[in-house]
Amino acid sequence: MTEQPQRLTIRRPDDWHLHIRTGAMLRAVLPLSARQLGRAIIMPNLVPPVTTTEKAMAYRAEIQEALGSDARFQPLMTAYMTDGTDPDDIERGFRDGVLTAVKLYPQNATTNSAAGVSDITKVYPVLERMQAIGMPLLMHGEVTDKTVDVFDREAVFVELVLRPLLDRFPTLKIVMEHITTEEGVAIVRQHGPSGRLAATITAHHLMINRSDIFAGGIRPHLYCLPIAKREKHRLALRRAATSGEPWFFLGTDSAPHPIGAKETACGCAGIFTAATAIELYAQVFDQEGALDKLEAFASLNGPRFYGLEPNPDTITLERSGQTVRDVLDVDGSAAVLPFLSGERLDWRMAGE
């Protein structure tokens, strides 16, 4: 039997899909990500959403103020696409180094997406411009047709939206975010080698399936969108993440909500994993016997897709274990419950 490593040093990871909100919530959750990460793609679905370069600059300034002058962490900003997004503004933001990508939410697909795209044909001019300048499109991969079962929305999106989009825009760089299905894995594997399509995979979708949401009762803190799927899909995601294939990389989709907003008659979608993000992934890769593939997934594949250098420094994980914290206080007025709160993880960052 192969002896398991007790310590693992990897290049500092990045998070290619992160929600940090604004105001008191931002100040509460941001340090948890900044301690582990070199960079993160910051989601723009605030209220109101970050729809322009000017708004992205203001949001970045708020983040940088919260980080302080000595912070190593770099926020990578995105613009929230609407039916009326201005291609000139998007290009200006990209060329000026303000915007890294544009995020497309189908209208009413998830949290704060009411201003999202109602018909993808309406944003073809923006996509044409993005293709021309090499700017990535980040897609929440679900259809919102109410006749489509919630557990099928990603698979239908792949066939009805993503495949036609890949045909129409043959060099547009696309990230299908937080994939949750065999179908999502398959299309990324089909087009990933061309360099035009990649996918982020969350820790929670690697760890839970749809039955977990109803284990012993309704578990609102395991409700997210895209919703967790059948066990066969979870296993497909684990195989993809630990495969070493460069078109799959880390994106937590960590999404903090106050406990009261989760435990209510109409709870918010989102799982807060930032408190122990890299340790959660390490747990999965360890279970799959693939710790040697964690660095590529967490620290190398994402920068390669975005045309960036890996972070120059490293972090060390040790098999000393930890119990996930109970709650995170938000300015004394609210609290957030981390994923797997009170449960034991085998890994922790060294020195903490």
C-alpha positions, 0 to 999 in steps of 0.5 A: 500500500502506497504511503499517503503524503502528510504535506503537499506544496503547490503553486498558490491557487486561483479561484475562477468563479467567486462571489464576495458580495459588497459592504459588510458581507464583502469585508467578512468573507474576502479575507478567507479567500485572500489567505489562500488565493493569488487571484479570483474572478469576481462575479458581478451579480450585485444589486444593482449588477456590475454592468459597465467598465465604470461600475467594475472600476468602482467595485474593484476599488471597494475590494482593494480598500477592504484588502488593504495596501499589503494584500497579495490577492488580485481581484479579476473583474467581470461585467454582467451582460444584459440585453443592452450591453455596449460592445465599445464599453466592453472592449474599452474595459478589456483593453484598459485592463479593468475587465478580464471577462464578461459574465452571461446569466440567462435571465432569472437563472439564479441569484440576482439574475433578473437583469440577465440576457433574455435572448442570446441573439440580442447579444450577438454584437457583443459576442462578435466583439469579444471574439475579435479581441480574445475576451472570454465569455463566462456562462451560467449554463442553464436554460430557464424555460419553466417546462424544463425540469430543474435537474435537466436544465444544464443538459438542455443548455448544452444542446440548445444554447452552447453547441449552436454558440460554438458553431456561430462563434468558432474562436470565442473563448468560453468558460462553462461555469460550475458544470454539474453533469456528464453532458457538461463534462462531455462537451468540454472534453470535445472542444477543450483541446481546441483551447476555446472551451473550458469549465470550472468545477466547484468543491460542493458539486464534487462532494454532494449529490441531489439526495444529500439535499433531502437527507433527513429533511430539507437541507437549505444550506446545500441548495445551489444553482445549478442544483446538485445532480444524480450520483452518476454526475457527481462521479463524472465531475470527480473523474474530470477534475482529477484527470489532469486535463487542462480544460477543467479548473478550480472555480468555487462558486462560493456564494455567501448568504445570511443564515436567515436568507437560506433558512426561509420559505423561499431560500437563496441559492448558493453554498459558502465554501470559501472558508476552507476552499482548497482543503475541500478540493484536497479532500476530494483529490486525496479520496480519488488518489490524485493529489498529484493532480491537484496543483494543475487543477487549482493553480495551473490550468486556469492561468493557462486558459486566461493567458496568465502566468501561474502565481509565483509563490506556493502554499503548503497543505498538511494532513493535520486535519481541522473542524470546519468553523461553525458560523462566520459573523457579518458585522454583528448583524448576520451570520453565514454558515460554511459548507460542512460546518462542524465536520472534519476535514483531513487537510488544512493550510500549514501555519494556520 
